[in-house]
Amino acid sequence: MPGRRPRPAAFTRRSALTGMAAGAALGGAGLLMPGAGRAQAARGRPSLRLDDPADNCTALLKLQADISGRESIAVFPGEAWAWIPGEGNSKLFRTVGIGVSRVEWVPAEKSWRFYHREALLYLDPNSGEVLESWYNPWTKRRVEVIHILNDHVNRYYQVEGGRFPFPWAYEVNGDDLVFRISIFRFEDSVMPRRDYPLHSQSDKYQTTELWGMIGSLAEVQDPKVTAAACVTSWSRISGWLPFMEMGNAPGQIVYHSHSHKLRRGLKDIDNVMPANVRAWLERHQPKYFNAPTAWNSPADSIGIWKYSKALIDERRRAGLKEGQTPFSWPRN
């Protein structure tokens, strides 16, 4: 993750840290804005000073969630591409995701806890069907599709101090307010090549996720508004997914989505989520229409790599038939 950067000359009063806090949920009392914003709101002036750490954090959370503590739902349609150096680019999947959040301010910790779970489903790039299996054109094998079901992805926003202190970088152009957040990770893989040669591209886990959160400055500054409208651009570059069983073949997956925060929650979901995706979630994973109710440490989050490793290990222990791999399709 990035550290502190020099303040660009063009944004001396509007620049700070670009980074992402590892997350959490919130306490119970004091749900209104911390910091200088309360006094300004009482006097009827714009409620937030975006260079103040507490106000900057509150502005970000108004875009991401609802500081009243009510649930906030976002849906992010998009696509995923294979990007292979020297060979070309291929559209792998259409994607549709959902994220549901709830936040609370914890006065004793001077922090916001951010309760969050999210799902991203892989769809046929032409028909839009939610995929159970996928034919890998490089290996000539059909494999089981493992959708991304992240429960939980809690985050922790520490207003004072912490690893990624506020204020975070923002830009203002007229009424447009933009927070730009860039996460770059390079660490040991939970699936080293020696033990997972078919499912791991490298002994290192290297990925980046890029967000641009865009909303109305006037709405964020309105003390009566606890949840501002927001469209978030999200891109991700990563190695091959374990279920693809690509081994160490060269190439990356590029995700590109836009997340739409639903002003009326589930009443607006059909505007951006295809009916078949909603039906699949309702039938198989209905909990992803609500935020978590219990707080778990962000360190306990289980992403797609940890989940895939556990699934591979379980299937190996159960025994594989001759010629069968952990994700080969059909399963029996």
BALOBA-1460 file (C-alpha; in Angstrom, 3 decimals):
// residues 332
<rec num="1" residu="m" x="0.000" y="0.000" z="0.000"/>
<rec num="2" residu="p" x="1.242" y="3.475" z="-0.755"/>
<rec num="3" residu="g" x="2.690" y="5.770" z="1.847"/>
<rec num="4" residu="r" x="2.604" y="9.514" z="2.235"/>
<rec num="5" residu="r" x="3.345" y="11.515" z="-0.896"/>
<rec num="6" residu="p" x="4.566" y="15.086" z="-1.348"/>
<rec num="7" residu="r" x="1.684" y="17.477" z="-1.711"/>
<rec num="8" residu="p" x="1.308" y="18.379" z="-5.409"/>
<rec num="9" residu="a" x="1.597" y="22.094" z="-6.092"/>
<rec num="10" residu="a" x="-1.742" y="22.152" z="-7.924"/>
<rec num="11" residu="f" x="-3.562" y="20.855" z="-4.859"/>
<rec num="12" residu="t" x="-1.673" y="22.273" z="-1.880"/>
<rec num="13" residu="r" x="-4.844" y="22.566" z="0.194"/>
<rec num="14" residu="r" x="-6.542" y="19.541" z="-1.300"/>
<rec num="15" residu="s" x="-3.990" y="16.769" z="-1.245"/>
<rec num="16" residu="a" x="-2.898" y="14.247" z="1.339"/>
<rec num="17" residu="l" x="-2.426" y="10.547" z="1.600"/>
<rec num="18" residu="t" x="-3.443" y="8.157" z="-1.111"/>
<rec num="19" residu="g" x="-4.058" y="4.874" z="0.631"/>
<rec num="20" residu="m" x="-6.614" y="2.466" z="1.984"/>
<rec num="21" residu="a" x="-7.298" y="1.559" z="5.592"/>
<rec num="22" residu="a" x="-7.762" y="-2.056" z="6.502"/>
<rec num="23" residu="g" x="-11.263" y="-2.078" z="7.753"/>
<rec num="24" residu="a" x="-13.743" y="-2.386" z="10.469"/>
<rec num="25" residu="a" x="-17.250" y="-1.739" z="11.745"/>
<rec num="26" residu="l" x="-18.460" y="0.857" z="14.218"/>
<rec num="27" residu="g" x="-19.500" y="1.416" z="17.756"/>
<rec num="28" residu="g" x="-22.870" y="2.779" z="18.747"/>
<rec num="29" residu="a" x="-23.060" y="6.330" z="19.953"/>
<rec num="30" residu="g" x="-21.988" y="9.583" z="18.373"/>
<rec num="31" residu="l" x="-23.012" y="8.754" z="14.814"/>
<rec num="32" residu="l" x="-22.873" y="12.367" z="13.641"/>
<rec num="33" residu="m" x="-19.715" y="13.898" z="12.193"/>
<rec num="34" residu="p" x="-16.675" y="13.939" z="14.484"/>
<rec num="35" residu="g" x="-14.357" y="16.922" z="14.550"/>
<rec num="36" residu="a" x="-14.858" y="20.519" z="13.500"/>
<rec num="37" residu="g" x="-17.851" y="19.752" z="11.307"/>
<rec num="38" residu="r" x="-20.383" y="19.671" z="14.151"/>
<rec num="39" residu="a" x="-19.864" y="23.283" z="15.144"/>
<rec num="40" residu="q" x="-19.996" y="24.500" z="11.556"/>
<rec num="41" residu="a" x="-23.164" y="22.502" z="10.924"/>
<rec num="42" residu="a" x="-24.802" y="24.106" z="13.946"/>
<rec num="43" residu="r" x="-24.070" y="27.527" z="12.459"/>
<rec num="44" residu="g" x="-25.573" y="26.503" z="9.091"/>
<rec num="45" residu="r" x="-22.290" y="26.662" z="7.167"/>
<rec num="46" residu="p" x="-20.776" y="23.833" z="5.086"/>
<rec num="47" residu="s" x="-20.296" y="21.070" z="7.593"/>
<rec num="48" residu="l" x="-16.943" y="19.632" z="6.591"/>
<rec num="49" residu="r" x="-13.434" y="20.998" z="6.133"/>
<rec num="50" residu="l" x="-11.839" y="18.506" z="3.787"/>
<rec num="51" residu="d" x="-8.289" y="19.150" z="5.023"/>
<rec num="52" residu="d" x="-9.300" y="18.309" z="8.581"/>
<rec num="53" residu="p" x="-8.592" y="14.602" z="9.256"/>
<rec num="54" residu="a" x="-11.948" y="13.819" z="10.918"/>
<rec num="55" residu="d" x="-13.975" y="15.790" z="8.373"/>
<rec num="56" residu="n" x="-12.061" y="14.284" z="5.459"/>
<rec num="57" residu="c" x="-12.854" y="10.805" z="6.768"/>
<rec num="58" residu="t" x="-16.526" y="11.701" z="7.252"/>
<rec num="59" residu="a" x="-16.754" y="13.033" z="3.687"/>
<rec num="60" residu="l" x="-15.284" y="9.806" z="2.337"/>
<rec num="61" residu="l" x="-17.741" y="7.723" z="4.361"/>
<rec num="62" residu="k" x="-20.709" y="9.774" z="3.174"/>
<rec num="63" residu="l" x="-19.734" y="8.693" z="-0.335"/>
<rec num="64" residu="q" x="-18.984" y="5.080" z="0.558"/>
<rec num="65" residu="a" x="-21.772" y="4.422" z="3.025"/>
<rec num="66" residu="d" x="-24.294" y="6.145" z="5.350"/>
<rec num="67" residu="i" x="-22.911" y="7.755" z="8.506"/>
<rec num="68" residu="s" x="-26.304" y="7.394" z="10.211"/>
<rec num="69" residu="g" x="-25.580" y="3.680" z="10.547"/>
<rec num="70" residu="r" x="-28.138" y="2.533" z="7.995"/>
<rec num="71" residu="e" x="-27.116" y="-0.033" z="5.399"/>
<rec num="72" residu="s" x="-25.822" y="1.123" z="2.026"/>
<rec num="73" residu="i" x="-25.934" y="-1.012" z="-1.129"/>
<rec num="74" residu="a" x="-23.832" y="-0.653" z="-4.264"/>
<rec num="75" residu="v" x="-23.911" y="-2.712" z="-7.473"/>
<rec num="76" residu="f" x="-20.943" y="-2.822" z="-9.854"/>
<rec num="77" residu="p" x="-21.355" y="-4.261" z="-13.359"/>
<rec num="78" residu="g" x="-18.224" y="-4.670" z="-15.440"/>
<rec num="79" residu="e" x="-15.965" y="-7.092" z="-17.277"/>
<rec num="80" residu="a" x="-12.753" y="-9.071" z="-16.867"/>
<rec num="81" residu="w" x="-10.094" y="-9.439" z="-19.558"/>
<rec num="82" residu="a" x="-7.067" y="-11.667" z="-20.098"/>
<rec num="83" residu="w" x="-3.998" y="-9.571" z="-20.899"/>
<rec num="84" residu="i" x="-1.168" y="-11.746" z="-22.234"/>
<rec num="85" residu="p" x="2.106" y="-10.007" z="-23.185"/>
<rec num="86" residu="g" x="3.031" y="-10.563" z="-26.811"/>
<rec num="87" residu="e" x="-0.166" y="-12.518" z="-27.510"/>
<rec num="88" residu="g" x="-3.090" y="-10.146" z="-27.102"/>
<rec num="89" residu="n" x="-6.178" y="-9.417" z="-25.027"/>
<rec num="90" residu="s" x="-9.308" y="-11.544" z="-24.634"/>
<rec num="91" residu="k" x="-12.556" y="-10.766" z="-22.878"/>
<rec num="92" residu="l" x="-13.027" y="-13.546" z="-20.348"/>
<rec num="93" residu="f" x="-16.219" y="-12.669" z="-18.482"/>
<rec num="94" residu="r" x="-18.875" y="-10.123" z="-17.858"/>
<rec num="95" residu="t" x="-18.994" y="-9.426" z="-14.134"/>
<rec num="96" residu="v" x="-21.640" y="-8.153" z="-11.730"/>
<rec num="97" residu="g" x="-20.910" y="-7.424" z="-8.097"/>
<rec num="98" residu="i" x="-22.782" y="-6.270" z="-5.025"/>
<rec num="99" residu="g" x="-21.407" y="-4.712" z="-1.855"/>
<rec num="100" residu="v" x="-23.377" y="-3.910" z="1.297"/>
<rec num="101" residu="s" x="-21.949" y="-1.720" z="4.052"/>
<rec num="102" residu="r" x="-22.804" y="-0.317" z="7.451"/>
<rec num="103" residu="v" x="-20.640" y="2.067" z="9.494"/>
<rec num="104" residu="e" x="-20.460" y="3.146" z="13.131"/>
<rec num="105" residu="w" x="-18.415" y="5.760" z="14.914"/>
<rec num="106" residu="v" x="-16.533" y="4.475" z="17.987"/>
<rec num="107" residu="p" x="-15.756" y="7.511" z="20.175"/>
<rec num="108" residu="a" x="-13.350" y="5.671" z="22.497"/>
<rec num="109" residu="e" x="-11.239" y="4.610" z="19.518"/>
<rec num="110" residu="k" x="-11.680" y="7.814" z="17.502"/>
<rec num="111" residu="s" x="-12.384" y="5.503" z="14.602"/>
<rec num="112" residu="w" x="-15.072" y="4.351" z="12.234"/>
<rec num="113" residu="r" x="-15.802" y="0.668" z="11.889"/>
<rec num="114" residu="f" x="-16.913" y="-0.331" z="8.415"/>
<rec num="115" residu="y" x="-18.951" y="-3.562" z="8.193"/>
<rec num="116" residu="h" x="-18.906" y="-4.886" z="4.646"/>
<rec num="117" residu="r" x="-19.493" y="-8.010" z="2.575"/>
<rec num="118" residu="e" x="-19.354" y="-8.312" z="-1.194"/>
<rec num="119" residu="a" x="-19.866" y="-10.770" z="-4.024"/>
<rec num="120" residu="l" x="-18.692" y="-10.707" z="-7.633"/>
<rec num="121" residu="l" x="-20.151" y="-13.187" z="-10.109"/>
<rec num="122" residu="y" x="-18.621" y="-14.286" z="-13.410"/>
<rec num="123" residu="l" x="-21.004" y="-14.268" z="-16.380"/>
<rec num="124" residu="d" x="-20.773" y="-15.544" z="-19.931"/>
<rec num="125" residu="p" x="-19.361" y="-12.611" z="-21.959"/>
<rec num="126" residu="n" x="-22.074" y="-12.989" z="-24.620"/>
<rec num="127" residu="s" x="-25.235" y="-14.383" z="-23.011"/>
<rec num="128" residu="g" x="-24.792" y="-12.926" z="-19.513"/>
<rec num="129" residu="e" x="-25.555" y="-16.326" z="-17.953"/>
<rec num="130" residu="v" x="-24.134" y="-16.847" z="-14.460"/>
<rec num="131" residu="l" x="-21.414" y="-19.442" z="-15.025"/>
<rec num="132" residu="e" x="-21.064" y="-22.789" z="-13.276"/>
<rec num="133" residu="s" x="-18.156" y="-23.826" z="-15.483"/>
<rec num="134" residu="w" x="-15.820" y="-22.270" z="-18.048"/>
<rec num="135" residu="y" x="-13.910" y="-23.691" z="-20.985"/>
<rec num="136" residu="n" x="-10.285" y="-22.603" z="-20.755"/>
<rec num="137" residu="p" x="-9.129" y="-21.986" z="-24.345"/>
<rec num="138" residu="w" x="-5.431" y="-22.110" z="-23.359"/>
<rec num="139" residu="t" x="-5.476" y="-25.441" z="-21.486"/>
<rec num="140" residu="k" x="-8.375" y="-26.947" z="-23.513"/>
<rec num="141" residu="r" x="-10.026" y="-28.004" z="-20.253"/>
<rec num="142" residu="r" x="-13.384" y="-27.158" z="-18.690"/>
<rec num="143" residu="v" x="-13.162" y="-26.002" z="-15.070"/>
<rec num="144" residu="e" x="-15.525" y="-25.093" z="-12.263"/>
<rec num="145" residu="v" x="-16.044" y="-21.351" z="-11.787"/>
<rec num="146" residu="i" x="-15.431" y="-20.085" z="-8.262"/>
<rec num="147" residu="h" x="-17.230" y="-16.781" z="-7.806"/>
<rec num="148" residu="i" x="-15.864" y="-14.167" z="-5.423"/>
<rec num="149" residu="l" x="-17.828" y="-14.299" z="-2.159"/>
<rec num="150" residu="n" x="-16.043" y="-12.123" z="0.382"/>
<rec num="151" residu="d" x="-17.658" y="-12.358" z="3.791"/>
<rec num="152" residu="h" x="-16.495" y="-10.305" z="5.466"/>
<rec num="153" residu="v" x="-14.375" y="-7.419" z="4.155"/>
<rec num="154" residu="n" x="-14.513" y="-5.185" z="7.216"/>
<rec num="155" residu="r" x="-12.412" y="-2.039" z="7.294"/>
<rec num="156" residu="y" x="-11.162" y="0.266" z="10.005"/>
<rec num="157" residu="y" x="-10.892" y="4.025" z="9.522"/>
<rec num="158" residu="q" x="-8.708" y="5.479" z="12.268"/>
<rec num="159" residu="v" x="-9.098" y="9.249" z="12.217"/>
<rec num="160" residu="e" x="-5.985" y="10.062" z="14.244"/>
<rec num="161" residu="g" x="-2.714" y="8.238" z="13.666"/>
<rec num="162" residu="g" x="-2.853" y="4.732" z="12.338"/>
<rec num="163" residu="r" x="-1.044" y="3.262" z="9.381"/>
<rec num="164" residu="f" x="-2.833" y="5.448" z="6.808"/>
<rec num="165" residu="p" x="-3.679" y="8.707" z="8.570"/>
<rec num="166" residu="f" x="-6.249" y="11.152" z="7.265"/>
<rec num="167" residu="p" x="-6.708" y="13.427" z="5.374"/>
<rec num="168" residu="w" x="-6.656" y="11.380" z="2.201"/>
<rec num="169" residu="a" x="-6.092" y="12.815" z="-1.279"/>
<rec num="170" residu="y" x="-9.077" y="14.486" z="-2.916"/>
<rec num="171" residu="e" x="-9.785" y="16.790" z="-5.823"/>
<rec num="172" residu="v" x="-12.512" y="19.366" z="-6.375"/>
<rec num="173" residu="n" x="-13.676" y="20.659" z="-9.751"/>
<rec num="174" residu="g" x="-16.817" y="22.756" z="-9.461"/>
<rec num="175" residu="d" x="-19.290" y="20.542" z="-7.622"/>
<rec num="176" residu="d" x="-17.365" y="17.349" z="-8.368"/>
<rec num="177" residu="l" x="-15.596" y="15.820" z="-5.379"/>
<rec num="178" residu="v" x="-13.253" y="12.904" z="-6.122"/>
<rec num="179" residu="f" x="-11.328" y="10.640" z="-3.767"/>
<rec num="180" residu="r" x="-8.627" y="8.661" z="-5.576"/>
<rec num="181" residu="i" x="-7.399" y="5.545" z="-3.781"/>
<rec num="182" residu="s" x="-4.677" y="3.232" z="-5.097"/>
<rec num="183" residu="i" x="-3.741" y="-0.072" z="-3.455"/>
<rec num="184" residu="f" x="-0.641" y="-1.964" z="-4.597"/>
<rec num="185" residu="r" x="0.171" y="-5.285" z="-2.919"/>
<rec num="186" residu="f" x="3.257" y="-7.474" z="-3.205"/>
<rec num="187" residu="e" x="3.607" y="-10.216" z="-0.609"/>
<rec num="188" residu="d" x="4.141" y="-13.931" z="-0.164"/>
<rec num="189" residu="s" x="1.415" y="-16.010" z="-1.779"/>
<rec num="190" residu="v" x="-0.706" y="-18.284" z="0.394"/>
<rec num="191" residu="m" x="-0.233" y="-20.839" z="-2.410"/>
<rec num="192" residu="p" x="3.484" y="-21.276" z="-3.169"/>
<rec num="193" residu="r" x="4.334" y="-22.770" z="-6.551"/>
<rec num="194" residu="r" x="6.022" y="-25.802" z="-4.978"/>
<rec num="195" residu="d" x="2.740" y="-26.953" z="-3.409"/>
<rec num="196" residu="y" x="0.241" y="-25.530" z="-5.908"/>
<rec num="197" residu="p" x="1.908" y="-25.650" z="-9.336"/>
<rec num="198" residu="l" x="-1.396" y="-25.812" z="-11.231"/>
<rec num="199" residu="h" x="-3.149" y="-23.031" z="-9.309"/>
<rec num="200" residu="s" x="-0.421" y="-20.525" z="-8.471"/>
<rec num="201" residu="q" x="1.322" y="-18.263" z="-10.960"/>
<rec num="202" residu="s" x="4.076" y="-17.159" z="-8.591"/>
<rec num="203" residu="d" x="5.385" y="-17.464" z="-5.056"/>
<rec num="204" residu="k" x="4.403" y="-13.803" z="-4.697"/>
<rec num="205" residu="y" x="0.910" y="-12.322" z="-4.609"/>
<rec num="206" residu="q" x="0.990" y="-9.135" z="-6.664"/>
<rec num="207" residu="t" x="-2.091" y="-7.090" z="-7.435"/>
<rec num="208" residu="t" x="-3.406" y="-3.561" z="-7.641"/>
<rec num="209" residu="e" x="-6.856" y="-2.087" z="-7.085"/>
<rec num="210" residu="l" x="-7.684" y="1.452" z="-8.208"/>
<rec num="211" residu="w" x="-10.699" y="3.456" z="-7.043"/>
<rec num="212" residu="g" x="-12.089" y="6.815" z="-8.050"/>
<rec num="213" residu="m" x="-15.046" y="7.815" z="-5.818"/>
<rec num="214" residu="i" x="-17.049" y="10.623" z="-7.356"/>
<rec num="215" residu="g" x="-19.853" y="12.617" z="-5.756"/>
<rec num="216" residu="s" x="-21.351" y="16.059" z="-5.257"/>
<rec num="217" residu="l" x="-19.384" y="18.458" z="-3.052"/>
<rec num="218" residu="a" x="-22.575" y="20.312" z="-2.118"/>
<rec num="219" residu="e" x="-24.287" y="17.105" z="-1.065"/>
<rec num="220" residu="v" x="-21.313" y="15.910" z="0.986"/>
<rec num="221" residu="q" x="-21.147" y="19.332" z="2.679"/>
<rec num="222" residu="d" x="-24.871" y="19.332" z="3.531"/>
<rec num="223" residu="p" x="-25.169" y="18.529" z="7.281"/>
<rec num="224" residu="k" x="-28.617" y="17.016" z="6.679"/>
<rec num="225" residu="v" x="-27.196" y="14.424" z="4.264"/>
<rec num="226" residu="t" x="-25.785" y="11.272" z="5.847"/>
<rec num="227" residu="a" x="-25.393" y="9.290" z="2.610"/>
<rec num="228" residu="a" x="-24.338" y="11.105" z="-0.564"/>
<rec num="229" residu="a" x="-24.777" y="9.788" z="-4.096"/>
<rec num="230" residu="c" x="-21.630" y="8.178" z="-5.438"/>
<rec num="231" residu="v" x="-20.334" y="6.465" z="-8.556"/>
<rec num="232" residu="t" x="-17.064" y="4.620" z="-8.043"/>
<rec num="233" residu="s" x="-14.687" y="3.580" z="-10.803"/>
<rec num="234" residu="w" x="-12.926" y="0.332" z="-9.845"/>
<rec num="235" residu="s" x="-10.141" y="-1.469" z="-11.679"/>
<rec num="236" residu="r" x="-8.032" y="-4.424" z="-10.626"/>
<rec num="237" residu="i" x="-4.993" y="-6.132" z="-12.138"/>
<rec num="238" residu="s" x="-4.051" y="-9.544" z="-10.784"/>
<rec num="239" residu="g" x="-2.648" y="-12.915" z="-11.730"/>
<rec num="240" residu="w" x="-4.699" y="-15.821" z="-13.008"/>
<rec num="241" residu="l" x="-7.479" y="-17.044" z="-10.738"/>
<rec num="242" residu="p" x="-6.780" y="-20.407" z="-9.065"/>
<rec num="243" residu="f" x="-9.862" y="-22.060" z="-10.603"/>
<rec num="244" residu="m" x="-8.508" y="-21.338" z="-14.113"/>
<rec num="245" residu="e" x="-5.654" y="-23.805" z="-13.465"/>
<rec num="246" residu="m" x="-3.223" y="-21.824" z="-15.612"/>
<rec num="247" residu="g" x="-0.093" y="-22.604" z="-13.609"/>
<rec num="248" residu="n" x="2.693" y="-20.089" z="-14.223"/>
<rec num="249" residu="a" x="1.599" y="-19.145" z="-17.755"/>
<rec num="250" residu="p" x="2.344" y="-15.455" z="-18.431"/>
<rec num="251" residu="g" x="-0.501" y="-12.954" z="-18.283"/>
<rec num="252" residu="q" x="-2.812" y="-10.989" z="-16.007"/>
<rec num="253" residu="i" x="-6.520" y="-10.442" z="-15.485"/>
<rec num="254" residu="v" x="-7.778" y="-6.864" z="-15.788"/>
<rec num="255" residu="y" x="-11.111" y="-6.001" z="-14.145"/>
<rec num="256" residu="h" x="-12.994" y="-2.820" z="-15.014"/>
<rec num="257" residu="s" x="-16.229" y="-1.833" z="-13.262"/>
<rec num="258" residu="h" x="-18.286" y="1.112" z="-12.126"/>
<rec num="259" residu="s" x="-20.088" y="0.864" z="-8.803"/>
<rec num="260" residu="h" x="-23.464" y="2.571" z="-8.428"/>
<rec num="261" residu="k" x="-24.600" y="3.417" z="-4.905"/>
<rec num="262" residu="l" x="-28.338" y="2.731" z="-4.714"/>
<rec num="263" residu="r" x="-30.156" y="5.708" z="-3.235"/>
<rec num="264" residu="r" x="-33.242" y="3.651" z="-2.330"/>
<rec num="265" residu="g" x="-31.442" y="0.407" z="-1.590"/>
<rec num="266" residu="l" x="-33.068" y="-2.738" z="-2.921"/>
<rec num="267" residu="k" x="-35.856" y="-0.674" z="-4.530"/>
<rec num="268" residu="d" x="-33.294" y="0.497" z="-7.103"/>
<rec num="269" residu="i" x="-31.364" y="-2.731" z="-7.568"/>
<rec num="270" residu="d" x="-33.078" y="-3.778" z="-10.810"/>
<rec num="271" residu="n" x="-31.807" y="-0.585" z="-12.468"/>
<rec num="272" residu="v" x="-28.242" y="-1.933" z="-12.516"/>
<rec num="273" residu="m" x="-28.368" y="-5.644" z="-11.617"/>
<rec num="274" residu="p" x="-29.615" y="-8.120" z="-14.263"/>
<rec num="275" residu="a" x="-32.632" y="-10.150" z="-13.152"/>
<rec num="276" residu="n" x="-30.807" y="-13.474" z="-13.521"/>
<rec num="277" residu="v" x="-27.962" y="-12.286" z="-11.271"/>
<rec num="278" residu="r" x="-30.412" y="-11.149" z="-8.604"/>
<rec num="279" residu="a" x="-32.234" y="-14.490" z="-8.843"/>
<rec num="280" residu="w" x="-28.938" y="-16.407" z="-8.497"/>
<rec num="281" residu="l" x="-27.969" y="-14.467" z="-5.380"/>
<rec num="282" residu="e" x="-31.429" y="-14.836" z="-3.846"/>
<rec num="283" residu="r" x="-31.320" y="-18.588" z="-4.432"/>
<rec num="284" residu="h" x="-27.685" y="-19.323" z="-3.509"/>
<rec num="285" residu="q" x="-26.250" y="-16.434" z="-1.449"/>
<rec num="286" residu="p" x="-29.061" y="-14.261" z="-0.006"/>
<rec num="287" residu="k" x="-26.894" y="-12.927" z="2.823"/>
<rec num="288" residu="y" x="-25.088" y="-10.702" z="0.318"/>
<rec num="289" residu="f" x="-28.097" y="-8.369" z="0.275"/>
<rec num="290" residu="n" x="-27.252" y="-7.285" z="3.847"/>
<rec num="291" residu="a" x="-24.185" y="-6.040" z="5.696"/>
<rec num="292" residu="p" x="-22.630" y="-8.131" z="8.469"/>
<rec num="293" residu="t" x="-24.181" y="-7.639" z="11.900"/>
<rec num="294" residu="a" x="-21.221" y="-8.828" z="13.975"/>
<rec num="295" residu="w" x="-17.811" y="-7.263" z="14.059"/>
<rec num="296" residu="n" x="-14.837" y="-9.346" z="12.940"/>
<rec num="297" residu="s" x="-11.279" y="-8.141" z="12.629"/>
<rec num="298" residu="p" x="-10.133" y="-7.240" z="9.108"/>
<rec num="299" residu="a" x="-7.254" y="-9.670" z="9.672"/>
<rec num="300" residu="d" x="-9.808" y="-12.497" z="9.672"/>
<rec num="301" residu="s" x="-11.067" y="-11.715" z="6.164"/>
<rec num="302" residu="i" x="-10.959" y="-14.641" z="3.727"/>
<rec num="303" residu="g" x="-10.396" y="-13.574" z="0.126"/>
<rec num="304" residu="i" x="-10.587" y="-15.672" z="-3.015"/>
<rec num="305" residu="w" x="-6.984" y="-16.975" z="-2.713"/>
<rec num="306" residu="k" x="-7.415" y="-18.228" z="0.872"/>
<rec num="307" residu="y" x="-10.807" y="-19.680" z="0.015"/>
<rec num="308" residu="s" x="-9.448" y="-21.422" z="-3.093"/>
<rec num="309" residu="k" x="-6.518" y="-22.860" z="-1.139"/>
<rec num="310" residu="a" x="-8.877" y="-24.315" z="1.462"/>
<rec num="311" residu="l" x="-11.057" y="-25.819" z="-1.284"/>
<rec num="312" residu="i" x="-8.061" y="-27.345" z="-3.096"/>
<rec num="313" residu="d" x="-6.721" y="-28.822" z="0.155"/>
<rec num="314" residu="e" x="-10.126" y="-30.273" z="1.031"/>
<rec num="315" residu="r" x="-10.567" y="-31.897" z="-2.372"/>
<rec num="316" residu="r" x="-7.051" y="-33.317" z="-2.332"/>
<rec num="317" residu="r" x="-7.723" y="-34.925" z="1.054"/>
<rec num="318" residu="a" x="-11.008" y="-36.365" z="-0.227"/>
<rec num="319" residu="g" x="-9.135" y="-37.950" z="-3.146"/>
<rec num="320" residu="l" x="-9.120" y="-37.126" z="-6.847"/>
<rec num="321" residu="k" x="-9.819" y="-39.584" z="-9.643"/>
<rec num="322" residu="e" x="-7.169" y="-40.257" z="-12.264"/>
<rec num="323" residu="g" x="-6.933" y="-37.271" z="-14.582"/>
<rec num="324" residu="q" x="-9.112" y="-35.149" z="-12.285"/>
<rec num="325" residu="t" x="-7.946" y="-31.807" z="-10.896"/>
<rec num="326" residu="p" x="-9.427" y="-29.861" z="-7.974"/>
<rec num="327" residu="f" x="-11.503" y="-27.663" z="-10.318"/>
<rec num="328" residu="s" x="-12.061" y="-29.988" z="-13.294"/>
<rec num="329" residu="w" x="-15.642" y="-30.089" z="-14.575"/>
<rec num="330" residu="p" x="-17.926" y="-31.946" z="-14.190"/>
<rec num="331" residu="r" x="-17.120" y="-32.651" z="-10.563"/>
<rec num="332" residu="n" x="-18.216" y="-36.345" z="-10.593"/>
